[in-house]
């Protein structure tokens, strides 16, 4: 009986070890570099299709509401990921004079700013940031156009959000609707890169093509044209505290036509 008990015990111990090994193989182990459960700058697709593209010309006080104004957005729907500590990338070789080719001239203030950011946080990648910034531009403009305060609140600094929220409320009170569609975001240039302590700020000048028309409460076009493509230039500044666990870059300032 004792021998039988010992054999059964050994068999169950072996099974337990096997189950634990399989769970670790499937689930993995925490390394400290896991992606956070929600990153409002990580672009996603909804139902396997790209998110809506319509938006508005953005500036310090963008004004417009898309044709898709009745569709609900949440902060999880269509977001754009900018580089942060969760992204493992290799820092560029600081001895290479061409390390920022396509982003900044060698020895320029922008190049020195990028060097400072990478020195503080080697995971930063300029190409990833630029593509993410272009996506963030479309996402924020679209959320503003739809009056989606919930999405905007997670992407903007408090001051910028308050300005956007006031513009949305004024537009709603006037009964105005702006139908705007992104044709393209052609250029996203770094114009200022600054690091104070661990607080990084990157200013990006966007040049885009839009189709936009503003309608009054009676449905009459009062600005723009529904069949004309216009060139729009906006300069936005994004900020983030490097080395923080929060991967989000927030929009802290906007300017139009610069």
N, C-alpha and C positions, 0 to 999 in steps of 0.2 A: 504493500500500500504506500509506504514511504517512497519507494523507488518510482511508483506510478505518479505520485504527487510531484516529485522532483522533475520528472520528464515533462509533465504538463506545464509546470512552472517555467521550465526552460523554453518550451515551445512558445508560450505566451510572451515571454521576454523577447524572444527573437522577432515575433510578429510586431511587438511594440516598437522595437528598434527600426524595423523595416518601414513601418508607417511614418515614424518621425522623419526618417531619411527622405521618404517620398514627398512629405509635406514641405520640407526645406528645399527640395529640388524644384517643386512647383512654385512655391511662394517666394523663395529667395530670402535674403537677409537684409536688414536695414543697414545702410552704409553711412547715413548722414547726408547723402546727396540726392535723396529721393525728390522727384518733382512735387511741388506743393499741390494739394487737392484742387486748387483753383488759381489760375493765373490769368488775369484779364487781358494780358497781352499775347495769349497763345491762340493763334487762329485755329478755328475748328470748322467743320462742315456739318450742316444740318440735313438729316435724312440722306446722307451720301452725296449731297449737292452743295456747291458753293453758296455762301450766304448772299443776301441781297446786296447789290452794289449801289443803289441810289443814295445820294447824300445832298449836302448843300455847300455853297461856298463858305469856307470857315474863316473866321477872323476873331477879333476881340468880341464882337457881338454878332455871330452868324445868324442869318434869318432865313428860315425855310422849313418846309415840312414835305416829306416825300409822298409819292403816290401810294406808297405802301404804309401810309400813316396808321392804318387800322390794325396792322400786324403787330403783335406783342414781341418785344425783345426782352431778354433777361441778360444779366451779366455773363451767363454761361454760354450764350448762343453762338456768337460769332466774334471771337476775340483774337488778338494778335500778340504773339509772344516776342518780347524783347529779351536780350541776353541778361542773365543774372547768375547767381551762384549755383543754380540747378543745372546750368549748361556747361558741360565740360568741353572746353576748346583749348587750343594751344596758343599761347601768346606769340605775337610776331617777333622775329629776331630784331632786337633794337639796333643791331649793327648794320642791318640792311636798310640803305637809304630809300629803297622802293617799298618799304613795308606798308605805307599808307597810300600807295598808288591807287588812284580812283576815288580817294576820299579827301586827301589833303596834300599840299605841296610839301616836299621835304624841308624841315626846319621851320615851317610856318607855325603860328600860334595854335592852329587846329591840330597839327601833327603833335605838337608838344602836349596839348591837352589829352589827346588819345593815348600818348605814351604814359602820361600820369595815371589815367584810368586803368590801363592794363597793368601798370606796376602795382596799383592798389588791389585790383581784382583781375587776375590773369584769365578768368573765364570770359571776360568781355570780348566780343567779336564784332567788329565794325560792320561787316557785311550783314550779319544777322540783325544787328540793330537797325540798319537802314531799311531792310525789307520789313522788319517789324514796325518801324515808324510809319512807313507808307500804308501798311495795313491798319495801324492805329488811326491814322488820318482819316481813312475811309470810314472806319467803324465809329469814331466819335462824331464825325459829320453826319453820318446816317442816323445815329442815335439822337442827335440834336434835331434833325429834320423830323423825326417821328415823335418828338417830345418825350423820349424815353429817359426820364430822369433817373431811373434805377440804374441803368447801364452807365450813364454819365457820371454818377456819383462815385462809382468805383474806379474811374479812369482819370478824374480831374482833381486838381488841388481844390481846397475849400473855396478860395477866392474865385477861381475860374468857374467852378460849378455854380456859384451864386450868380455870376454874370450870365451864364447860359440859361439858368433857371428863370431869371428875370425876363430874358428875351423870349423864352418859350411862353411864359405867362402873358406877356404883352401881345404876342402873336395870337394866342388863343382868344384873348379878350377882343381883338379886332376881327376875329373870324377869318383870318387869312390862311391860305394854304399855298405852299411852295412845292411844286413837283420838280425834283432835281435828280439827274442821273449822272453818275461818274462815267465818262468816256475813257479816261486814262489818268494815271498819275505818272507823268513823264520824267520828272526830276525830283530828287530828294537830296539836296546838298547840305553838308555840314557847314555852318557858317560861324558858330562859336562852340568851343568845347572847353569847359571849365571844371576844375576840381578844387574845392575849398575843404580841407580836411578830408572827410570821406563823402561829402555831399557833391555829387556829380550833376552837371547840367549840360545838356547837348541841345543846341538850337539848330533846327532843320528848316531849310527853305524848300517848300513844295511848289512845283509848277504842275498844274493839272488842267484837264479839259472837262468841262461840264456842260450839260444841257439843263437850263433852269428857267422856270417861269413862276411868277408870283400871282396868285388869284385873290381877289377880294371876296367878301362874304356873298356877293352875287355871282361869283364865278367869272368875273371879268379879269383879264390879264392886266395887271398894273405895273409889272416890272419883268424884264427879261422876255424870252420868247420860247415857246415849246418846241421849236424846230431849229434852233440856232445853237451851235457849239461855241462856247466862250472859254478863253484862257483865264485861269485864276492863279494868283500867287499868294501863298500864305506862309508866314514864318512862325513856327511853333517851337516852344522850349519844353523839353522833358527833363525831369529830375528824379534822382534816386540816391539813397544812402547806400554806398557800396559796402560789401561784406555783411549786409543785414540779411536776415532770413526772409524778408519781404522782397520778392523778385520784381515787384511792380515799378515801372517808370510812370510817374504821373505827369500829365500836362499841366504846366504851371503858368504859361503865358502864351498869348496868341497875338498876331499882328497880321493885317491884310495888306496886300499890295506893296510889299517891301521886297 
